[in-house]
């Protein structure tokens, strides 16, 4: 899901979760603290998906998470960092979402081949 720069990604969480194909079973959802809400945790648990989300510091009751699994999230963060090394991805000059997605596919293929 592509969102405007000023919109938080958590607002489209339901759409992203609904877009996951049934053929791809999800066991755990690893997310950062920005997704720490009872609603998101509830939606994941309804679908038998383990939420791996560290709790915000201002949450009254801290909820434990799988720290070992959460550490693996850095692989995705490093990939995003590599993609943003390419100016077309970092600045997003493309006006159409489909054109931007095509640029991401090309850059991701280039990064994988490298």
N, C-alpha and C positions, 0 to 999 in steps of 0.2 A: 504494500500500500504506500503510495506516495502522498505525503502531506505537505502543506505549505510550511515554510521555515518557522513561522510564528506559532504553529499549532503543535501541541504536545502529542507524541505518538500514542500515548495511552488512550486517547479519545477514539482511536480506531481499532482498539484491541479486539473488540467483538468481531469486526469485519475480518481481521487477520486470522483469528481463530476459526471463523466460519470458512475461510478460504483453504484451510488445510484439507487435502483430499482424504477420504475415508480409507483409501488404500495405504496411506502413510500413518501408521499408528504412532502417537506421541506419548511417550512415557513420562517425560519431565519437561517443564518450561522454565528455562533459565533466563532471568531478567534482572535488571538493576533496580535500585531502590525506588526509582520513579514509578514503578509499577506496583508498589506496595499499597494495595487497597483491598478491603474486604470483598468488594464486588469482583475484582479480577481473580482473587484467590478462590472465591466461591464458584465462578464460572469454570475455572480449571478443575476444581474438585468434582463438579457435576459431570465432567467428561472423563473422570478417572485419570487426570493428568496431575503429576506431582509438581506443585509450585516450588521453584527454587529461587526465592526472592528474599534478599536480606531486608530486614525491617528498618524503617526510617528511625532516626534517633528520637523523634518526638512521639513515637507510638507508645501508648501506655503499657501495653503488654507486648514484650518482645517475642517474636515467633522464630523458633530455630529453623535453620535451613542447612542443606547439605553443602558444607564448605568445599569439600573435595570436588563435587560436581560443579559448583559455582566457579571454581578456579579455571575450569576448562572454557569458560566464556571468553577468556582472553584471546583464544584462537580467532573467534569471530571479530573481536575488536581490532586485532592485528590485520585481518583481511580488509576491514573497512579502511584502516589507515593506509594500506597499500593501494586500495582503489582511489583514495583521495589524493594520492601522489600525482594522479593524472588530472590535469587542469579541467578537462571537460566534465569530470565527475565532481571535482571539488567545488567548482563555481556554478555548475548547472545552468549553462547558457541556453540549453534546449528549451523551447517553449512547450513542446508536447511531451506528455509523460511516456508515450511509447518510444519516442526518439531517445529520451534519457535512459530508459530501460535497455534499449539497444546498445547505447554507449557503455552501460554497466556490463552487459554481456560481453562485449568486445574486450573491455579492459580486464574483466575477470578471466577470460580465456587467455589473454596475454600474460597475466600474472601467473596463471596455472602452468603455462608452457615454460615460463622463465625458470 
